[in-house]
Amino acid sequence: MNPILIQTIQFFMSLSLLIVLHELGHFIPAKLFKTRVEKFYLFFDIKYSLFKKKIGETVYGIGWLPLGGYVKIAGMIDESMDTEQLAEEPKPWEFRSKPSWQRLIIMLGGVTVNFILAVIIYIGLAWSYGDQFISNESLKDGIWVTEKNIGDKLGLQTGDKIISVDGDKIEDFDKILLELVNGNQFTIERDGREVTQEIPVDFISTLLEDEDKIRFLSPRLPFVIGAIPDESKNKDSGLEVKDEVVGIGGTEITYFDEAKPILENYKGESVALTVKREGSGILQIPVIISDSATIGIINGRMSFDDLQKRDILKVETRTYTFLESVPAGIDKGVTTLSSYVKQLKKIFNP
């Protein structure tokens, strides 16, 4: 069978399961509180249904428009926008006749099921795969701010060590950006001292000015040659892919971010690069620096294994037994929900 067809079938089966479980979250409490459910539909049935069958007082069916699903509860304005029955006196079996606490449970049933399902999925993932992440604490020489203008507005510099956001210690490097988006203040270590700074109220607007630059933070990485384009002036210089640049004009460097300010001193000139090449040791290779202070190469990356061997960063792996995965999954569910609430607050932020 065609792989694309298999993926399409899997997608619609997953979507259908999520929709049915969500709608059951409304359906079950409605039934428990003796509220009449007139329809239970997977997908929307505009004009006609692919399938429908009435069982008791409820019509169960499948619509043709796969944009969601719904339960039509008597006396409640829902996706169908049916308002005719509201002109009549409330009936005992209608939603509007029920106590407010029952109406609230019926309305929140769908999102409650979504949350429970998310927690179950998180538990399964924790048990099966555990957690793997770049330890923020392992970045001994701090972070690399790849977009200086964003870093300046936030108050971050290359070499800073981000310790916490809103007092919560950051363990996973990849979570820093989301924490900064949701947070109000952050604490860094700079030049051996801790500094706490406020996150600007317009920080999200700053990120959205150029969405290609949103991921403006990176671990500090060695300067490795990834590719040398044919149009580069240094195509025949002797540089090779996987060479590591460890010096420029006699000045030693450890990280890629240290190269730019040095190259600024050699615009339009020739300078010797000190490179480390596997099997050849240390080499001196003359190159031409462009007027924009570039060498004309594409930066490469070391593997995580090599970065760990060099003690540049550390990838942490946590494994969980089934019993340990339960609180871990619940914690992740609560943390994710809290993150959504924080993001909702940001909507009202100027």
C-alpha positions as CSV (number, residue, x, y, z in Angstrom):
1,M,0.0,0.0,0.0
2,N,1.2,3.5,-0.8
3,P,3.0,5.1,2.3
4,I,1.1,8.4,1.7
5,L,-2.2,6.6,1.8
6,I,-1.2,4.7,5.0
7,Q,-0.2,8.0,6.6
8,T,-3.5,9.6,5.5
9,I,-5.5,6.7,7.0
10,Q,-3.5,6.9,10.2
11,F,-4.1,10.7,10.5
12,F,-7.8,10.4,10.1
13,M,-8.0,7.5,12.5
14,S,-6.1,9.5,15.1
15,L,-8.2,12.6,14.5
16,S,-11.4,10.6,14.7
17,L,-10.3,9.0,18.0
18,L,-9.5,12.5,19.5
19,I,-12.8,13.9,18.4
20,V,-14.9,11.0,19.7
21,L,-13.1,11.1,23.1
22,H,-13.6,14.8,23.3
23,E,-17.3,14.6,22.5
24,L,-17.7,11.8,25.0
25,G,-16.5,14.2,27.6
26,H,-19.6,16.2,26.9
27,F,-21.9,13.3,26.2
28,I,-21.3,11.2,29.3
29,P,-22.0,13.9,32.0
30,A,-25.0,15.1,30.0
31,K,-26.4,11.6,30.2
32,L,-25.5,11.2,33.9
33,F,-27.4,14.4,34.6
34,K,-30.4,13.2,32.6
35,T,-30.0,15.8,29.8
36,R,-31.3,14.8,26.4
37,V,-28.6,14.4,23.7
38,E,-30.2,14.8,20.3
39,K,-27.1,14.1,18.1
40,F,-23.6,12.6,18.5
41,Y,-21.5,13.2,15.4
42,L,-18.0,12.5,14.2
43,F,-17.3,15.3,11.6
44,F,-19.8,17.8,10.5
45,D,-23.0,16.8,8.7
46,I,-23.7,20.0,6.7
47,K,-26.6,19.1,4.3
48,Y,-26.1,15.4,4.6
49,S,-24.4,12.5,6.5
50,L,-22.2,9.7,5.4
51,F,-23.9,7.5,8.0
52,K,-26.5,8.0,10.8
53,K,-28.6,5.8,13.1
54,K,-31.0,6.7,15.8
55,I,-30.6,4.8,19.1
56,G,-33.0,5.8,21.8
57,E,-33.3,9.6,21.8
58,T,-29.9,10.2,20.1
59,V,-28.9,10.2,16.5
60,Y,-25.4,8.8,16.0
61,G,-23.7,9.7,12.8
62,I,-20.6,10.5,10.7
63,G,-20.5,13.7,8.7
64,W,-18.6,14.4,5.5
65,L,-16.6,17.5,6.6
66,P,-13.6,16.4,8.8
67,L,-13.1,19.6,10.7
68,G,-14.3,18.3,14.1
69,G,-17.4,16.8,15.6
70,Y,-20.2,17.7,18.0
71,V,-22.9,16.6,20.4
72,K,-26.2,18.4,20.1
73,I,-27.6,18.8,23.6
74,A,-31.2,19.9,24.1
75,G,-31.5,23.4,25.3
76,M,-27.9,24.4,24.6
77,I,-26.6,26.5,21.7
78,D,-23.9,24.4,20.1
79,E,-22.1,24.2,16.7
80,S,-25.5,23.7,15.0
81,M,-26.6,27.2,16.2
82,D,-30.2,25.8,16.6
83,T,-32.1,28.5,18.6
84,E,-35.7,27.4,17.8
85,Q,-36.2,25.5,21.0
86,L,-35.0,28.4,23.2
87,A,-38.3,30.2,22.3
88,E,-40.2,27.6,24.3
89,E,-40.4,27.1,28.0
90,P,-37.5,25.0,29.4
91,K,-38.1,21.3,29.6
92,P,-36.8,19.2,32.6
93,W,-34.4,17.3,30.2
94,E,-32.9,20.4,28.7
95,F,-29.4,21.8,29.4
96,R,-30.8,25.2,30.4
97,S,-33.0,23.6,33.1
98,K,-30.0,22.0,34.9
99,P,-28.2,23.5,38.0
100,S,-25.2,25.7,37.1
101,W,-22.7,23.2,38.5
102,Q,-24.0,20.5,36.2
103,R,-24.0,22.8,33.2
104,L,-20.3,23.7,34.0
105,I,-19.3,20.0,34.2
106,I,-21.0,19.3,30.9
107,M,-19.3,22.2,29.2
108,L,-15.9,21.4,30.6
109,G,-16.1,17.7,29.9
110,G,-14.4,17.8,26.5
111,V,-11.3,19.7,27.7
112,T,-11.1,17.5,30.8
113,V,-11.0,14.4,28.6
114,N,-8.3,16.1,26.4
115,F,-6.2,16.8,29.5
116,I,-6.6,13.2,30.8
117,L,-5.7,11.8,27.4
118,A,-2.6,14.1,27.2
119,V,-1.5,12.8,30.6
120,I,-1.9,9.2,29.6
121,I,0.1,9.9,26.4
122,Y,2.8,11.6,28.5
123,I,2.9,8.6,30.9
124,G,3.3,6.3,27.9
125,L,6.1,8.4,26.4
126,A,7.9,8.6,29.7
127,W,7.7,4.9,30.2
128,S,8.7,3.9,26.6
129,Y,11.3,6.6,25.8
130,G,12.2,8.5,28.9
131,D,13.5,12.1,28.6
132,Q,16.5,13.2,26.6
133,F,17.7,16.8,26.7
134,I,20.7,19.1,26.5
135,S,21.6,19.9,30.1
136,N,21.5,23.7,30.5
137,E,23.9,23.5,33.4
138,S,26.5,21.6,31.2
139,L,27.0,24.7,29.0
140,K,30.1,25.8,30.9
141,D,30.8,28.8,28.7
142,G,27.2,29.9,28.4
143,I,24.9,30.4,25.5
144,W,25.4,31.8,22.0
145,V,23.0,34.7,21.1
146,T,22.8,34.2,17.3
147,E,20.7,37.3,16.8
148,K,22.4,40.2,18.6
149,N,19.5,42.7,18.1
150,I,17.1,40.3,19.9
151,G,19.6,39.6,22.6
152,D,20.2,43.3,23.2
153,K,16.5,44.0,23.6
154,L,16.2,41.2,26.1
155,G,19.5,41.9,27.8
156,L,21.3,38.7,26.9
157,Q,24.8,38.4,25.6
158,T,26.8,35.5,24.2
159,G,28.6,33.8,27.1
160,D,25.7,34.4,29.6
161,K,24.6,31.4,31.6
162,I,20.8,31.4,32.0
163,I,20.0,30.0,35.5
164,S,16.3,30.5,36.0
165,V,13.1,32.2,34.8
166,D,10.7,33.6,37.4
167,G,12.8,31.8,40.0
168,D,12.4,28.3,38.4
169,K,15.7,26.6,37.5
170,I,16.1,25.7,33.9
171,E,17.4,22.2,33.4
172,D,16.5,21.6,29.7
173,F,18.3,24.0,27.3
174,D,15.6,23.6,24.7
175,K,12.9,24.9,27.1
176,I,14.6,28.3,27.6
177,L,12.9,30.1,24.8
178,L,9.4,29.1,25.8
179,E,10.1,30.0,29.4
180,L,11.3,33.4,28.3
181,V,8.2,33.9,26.3
182,N,6.0,33.0,29.2
183,G,8.1,34.6,32.0
184,N,8.4,38.0,33.6
185,Q,12.1,38.0,34.7
186,F,15.2,35.8,34.3
187,T,18.4,35.3,36.2
188,I,21.8,34.9,34.5
189,E,25.4,34.4,35.5
190,R,27.7,36.9,33.7
191,D,31.4,37.4,34.5
192,G,31.0,35.3,37.7
193,R,28.1,37.2,39.2
194,E,24.3,36.7,39.1
195,V,22.1,39.3,37.5
196,T,18.3,39.3,37.4
197,Q,16.6,41.2,34.6
198,E,13.0,42.0,33.6
199,I,11.7,40.5,30.4
200,P,10.4,43.4,28.2
201,V,6.6,43.5,27.8
202,D,7.0,43.6,24.0
203,F,9.4,40.7,23.8
204,I,6.9,38.5,21.9
205,S,6.5,41.4,19.4
206,T,10.3,41.6,19.0
207,L,10.4,37.8,18.2
208,L,7.6,38.2,15.6
209,E,9.3,41.0,13.7
210,D,11.3,38.3,11.9
211,E,10.0,34.8,12.5
212,D,13.1,33.2,10.8
213,K,15.2,34.5,13.7
214,I,12.9,33.4,16.6
215,R,15.3,30.6,17.7
216,F,18.0,33.1,18.6
217,L,19.7,31.0,21.3
218,S,22.1,28.1,20.7
219,P,24.8,26.3,22.7
220,R,28.2,27.7,21.9
221,L,29.6,25.4,19.2
222,P,33.1,24.9,17.6
223,F,33.8,26.5,14.2
224,V,33.6,23.5,11.8
225,I,33.6,23.7,8.0
226,G,30.3,22.3,6.8
227,A,30.6,23.0,3.0
228,I,32.6,25.3,0.7
229,P,30.3,26.6,-2.2
230,D,31.8,26.6,-5.7
231,E,31.5,30.4,-5.8
232,S,33.6,30.9,-2.7
233,K,36.9,32.7,-3.2
234,N,38.4,30.1,-0.8
235,K,37.2,27.1,-2.8
236,D,40.8,26.1,-3.7
237,S,42.4,27.5,-0.5
238,G,43.0,24.0,0.9
239,L,40.2,24.1,3.4
240,E,38.2,20.8,3.6
241,V,34.8,19.9,5.0
242,K,35.0,18.9,8.7
243,D,38.1,21.1,9.3
244,E,37.8,22.8,12.7
245,V,39.0,26.4,12.8
246,V,40.9,26.9,16.1
247,G,42.7,30.1,15.2
248,I,42.6,33.2,13.0
249,G,45.7,35.3,12.4
250,G,47.4,33.8,15.4
251,T,44.5,34.4,17.7
252,E,43.1,31.2,19.2
253,I,39.3,30.6,19.2
254,T,37.2,27.8,20.7
255,Y,33.8,28.7,19.4
256,F,32.2,29.9,16.1
257,D,30.9,33.1,17.7
258,E,34.4,34.2,18.5
259,A,35.4,34.3,14.8
260,K,33.3,37.3,13.6
261,P,34.9,40.1,15.6
262,I,38.4,38.8,14.7
263,L,37.5,38.6,11.0
264,E,36.3,42.2,11.1
265,N,40.0,43.2,11.4
266,Y,40.9,41.4,8.1
267,K,38.2,42.7,5.7
268,G,39.5,42.5,2.1
269,E,42.8,40.9,3.3
270,S,44.4,37.5,3.4
271,V,44.9,35.8,6.8
272,A,46.1,32.4,7.9
273,L,43.5,30.1,9.5
274,T,44.7,27.6,12.1
275,V,42.7,24.4,11.5
276,K,42.6,21.0,13.1
277,R,42.1,18.2,10.6
278,E,41.6,14.6,11.5
279,G,44.6,12.5,10.5
280,S,46.7,15.6,9.7
281,G,46.9,17.5,13.0
282,I,47.2,21.3,13.0
283,L,47.5,23.2,9.7
284,Q,48.0,26.8,8.6
285,I,45.8,27.7,5.6
286,P,45.8,31.2,4.1
287,V,42.3,32.4,3.1
288,I,40.8,35.6,1.7
289,I,38.4,37.5,3.9
290,S,35.5,39.3,2.1
291,D,34.6,43.0,2.6
292,S,31.7,41.7,4.8
293,A,34.2,39.9,7.1
294,T,33.2,36.3,5.9
295,I,35.3,33.4,4.7
296,G,32.8,32.1,2.2
297,I,32.0,28.8,3.8
298,I,28.9,27.1,5.3
299,N,29.2,26.4,9.0
300,G,28.9,22.7,10.0
301,R,28.1,20.9,13.2
302,M,29.8,18.3,15.3
303,S,27.8,15.3,16.4
304,F,26.4,15.3,20.0
305,D,28.8,12.4,20.8
306,D,31.8,14.5,19.8
307,L,30.4,17.6,21.6
308,Q,30.1,15.5,24.8
309,K,33.6,14.1,24.4
310,R,34.9,17.6,24.2
311,D,32.9,18.5,27.3
312,I,31.1,21.3,25.4
313,L,27.7,20.1,26.4
314,K,26.0,17.1,28.0
315,V,22.9,15.2,26.8
316,E,21.0,13.9,29.8
317,T,18.8,10.8,29.6
318,R,16.2,10.0,32.2
319,T,14.5,6.6,32.2
320,Y,11.3,5.7,34.1
321,T,9.8,2.5,35.4
322,F,6.0,2.3,34.9
323,L,5.3,3.5,38.4
324,E,7.8,6.4,38.0
325,S,6.3,7.4,34.7
326,V,2.9,8.1,36.2
327,P,3.9,11.1,38.3
328,A,6.3,12.2,35.5
329,G,3.4,12.2,33.0
330,I,1.1,14.0,35.4
331,D,3.7,16.6,36.1
332,K,4.3,17.2,32.4
333,G,0.6,17.5,31.8
334,V,0.2,20.1,34.5
335,T,3.3,21.9,33.4
336,T,2.0,22.1,29.8
337,L,-1.4,23.3,30.9
338,S,0.3,26.0,33.1
339,S,2.3,27.1,30.1
340,Y,-0.9,27.5,28.0
341,V,-2.4,29.6,30.8
342,K,0.7,31.8,30.9
343,Q,0.5,32.2,27.1
344,L,-3.2,33.1,27.4
345,K,-2.2,35.9,29.8
346,K,0.2,37.3,27.2
347,I,-2.7,37.9,24.8
348,F,-3.7,40.8,27.1
349,N,-0.1,42.1,27.3
350,P,0.6,45.4,25.4
